[in-house]
């Protein structure tokens, strides 16, 4: 029973965090939690308050109000022992360009208390995980931007933190390197590590995160799984039918189908709002054909986190 309770205990518990800079409230009452083996995303545009939140979580700056607990220990800038539970990967690269990847890892590993064969073994494990084992002996100033980012992540992993914080780890890298970084992150929660991941890229949050908090102007607008957040938009899909023939008659027929909520006819095709588009599609195409419409193309547009952000804030995610 005790083991089961330890397994479900939150690794990170954030309650009512507030950060003010003079008259500006950068973070206004943020609360969330992360369990062992869970990847939790803070999704929002630049300037939304994500970095300020993780700076308080990591004990880099003090909150004006609220509490942070990491592995049951209260966190603030003076709590050295609590900080040992955290691996922080900042936006800015924190590596030495004249050192090799292995030398960087060993340097930072010593700062984290690792020595001898334990440090060597752990460095080798991390190099394999981040895909840099074959370039371990090269100076990092010769690395691509994506390779430097992966090494940055590796440094944060060396001491096997209970909580790993990743602040926009794919900013400024090419698509191939970005995918390699995401693949590395996907492997992290397997060992029970909790991961706090900030991003303004919707597709990263959808790919990596078990739960997501949508944040804007220093406040969490909504939080849940991707599926839970999608329901906030009404959870409806859009189906676009293009073709010719009796589209007016087809629109009348399709409006009678149970799954169809709305039909627009723009003269070149029909745009339908439906519940569960993939399931309803066959009946819609059949109904349109039976009404005399010749369908030449079909497109299903499913709601995504961009739609949720727009619904909640009235603006696009990257505004």
Secondary structure in CASP SS format (residue, H / E / C, confidence):
PFRMAT SS
TARGET T0000
AUTHOR 0000-0000-0000
METHOD secondary structure of the structure
MODEL  1
X C 1.00
X H 1.00
X H 1.00
X H 1.00
X H 1.00
X H 1.00
X H 1.00
X H 1.00
X C 1.00
X E 1.00
X E 1.00
X E 1.00
X E 1.00
X E 1.00
X E 1.00
X E 1.00
X E 1.00
X E 1.00
X E 1.00
X E 1.00
X E 1.00
X C 1.00
X C 1.00
X E 1.00
X E 1.00
X E 1.00
X E 1.00
X E 1.00
X E 1.00
X E 1.00
X E 1.00
X E 1.00
X E 1.00
X E 1.00
X E 1.00
X C 1.00
X C 1.00
X C 1.00
X E 1.00
X E 1.00
X E 1.00
X E 1.00
X E 1.00
X C 1.00
X C 1.00
X C 1.00
X C 1.00
X C 1.00
X C 1.00
X H 1.00
X H 1.00
X H 1.00
X H 1.00
X H 1.00
X H 1.00
X H 1.00
X H 1.00
X C 1.00
X C 1.00
X C 1.00
X C 1.00
X C 1.00
X C 1.00
X C 1.00
X E 1.00
X E 1.00
X E 1.00
X E 1.00
X E 1.00
X E 1.00
X C 1.00
X C 1.00
X E 1.00
X E 1.00
X C 1.00
X C 1.00
X C 1.00
X C 1.00
X C 1.00
X H 1.00
X H 1.00
X H 1.00
X H 1.00
X C 1.00
X C 1.00
X E 1.00
X E 1.00
X E 1.00
X E 1.00
X C 1.00
X C 1.00
X C 1.00
X C 1.00
X C 1.00
X C 1.00
X C 1.00
X C 1.00
X C 1.00
X C 1.00
X E 1.00
X H 1.00
X H 1.00
X H 1.00
X H 1.00
X H 1.00
X H 1.00
X H 1.00
X H 1.00
X H 1.00
X H 1.00
X H 1.00
X C 1.00
X C 1.00
X C 1.00
X C 1.00
X H 1.00
X H 1.00
X H 1.00
X H 1.00
X H 1.00
X H 1.00
X H 1.00
X H 1.00
X H 1.00
X H 1.00
X H 1.00
X H 1.00
X H 1.00
X H 1.00
X C 1.00
X C 1.00
X C 1.00
X H 1.00
X H 1.00
X H 1.00
X C 1.00
X C 1.00
X C 1.00
X E 1.00
X H 1.00
X H 1.00
X H 1.00
X C 1.00
X C 1.00
X H 1.00
X H 1.00
X H 1.00
X H 1.00
X H 1.00
X H 1.00
X H 1.00
X H 1.00
X H 1.00
X H 1.00
X H 1.00
X H 1.00
X H 1.00
X C 1.00
X C 1.00
X C 1.00
X C 1.00
X C 1.00
X E 1.00
X E 1.00
X E 1.00
X E 1.00
X E 1.00
X C 1.00
X C 1.00
X C 1.00
X C 1.00
X C 1.00
X C 1.00
X C 1.00
X H 1.00
X H 1.00
X H 1.00
X H 1.00
X H 1.00
X H 1.00
X H 1.00
X H 1.00
X H 1.00
X H 1.00
X H 1.00
X H 1.00
X C 1.00
X H 1.00
X H 1.00
X H 1.00
X H 1.00
X C 1.00
X C 1.00
X E 1.00
X E 1.00
X E 1.00
X E 1.00
X E 1.00
X E 1.00
X C 1.00
X C 1.00
X H 1.00
X H 1.00
X H 1.00
X H 1.00
X H 1.00
X H 1.00
X H 1.00
X C 1.00
X C 1.00
X E 1.00
X E 1.00
X E 1.00
X E 1.00
X E 1.00
X E 1.00
X C 1.00
X C 1.00
X E 1.00
X E 1.00
X E 1.00
X E 1.00
X E 1.00
X E 1.00
X C 1.00
X H 1.00
X H 1.00
X H 1.00
X H 1.00
X H 1.00
X H 1.00
X H 1.00
X H 1.00
X C 1.00
X C 1.00
X E 1.00
X E 1.00
X E 1.00
X E 1.00
X E 1.00
X E 1.00
X E 1.00
X E 1.00
X E 1.00
X E 1.00
X C 1.00
X H 1.00
X H 1.00
X H 1.00
X H 1.00
X H 1.00
X H 1.00
X H 1.00
X H 1.00
X H 1.00
X C 1.00
X C 1.00
X C 1.00
X C 1.00
X E 1.00
X E 1.00
X E 1.00
X E 1.00
X E 1.00
X E 1.00
X C 1.00
X C 1.00
X C 1.00
X E 1.00
X E 1.00
X E 1.00
X E 1.00
X E 1.00
X E 1.00
X E 1.00
X C 1.00
X H 1.00
X H 1.00
X H 1.00
X H 1.00
X H 1.00
X H 1.00
X H 1.00
X H 1.00
X H 1.00
X H 1.00
X H 1.00
X H 1.00
X H 1.00
X H 1.00
X C 1.00
X C 1.00
X E 1.00
X E 1.00
X E 1.00
X E 1.00
X E 1.00
X E 1.00
X E 1.00
X E 1.00
X E 1.00
X C 1.00
X C 1.00
X C 1.00
X H 1.00
X H 1.00
X H 1.00
X H 1.00
X H 1.00
X H 1.00
X H 1.00
X H 1.00
X H 1.00
X C 1.00
X C 1.00
X C 1.00
X C 1.00
X C 1.00
X C 1.00
END
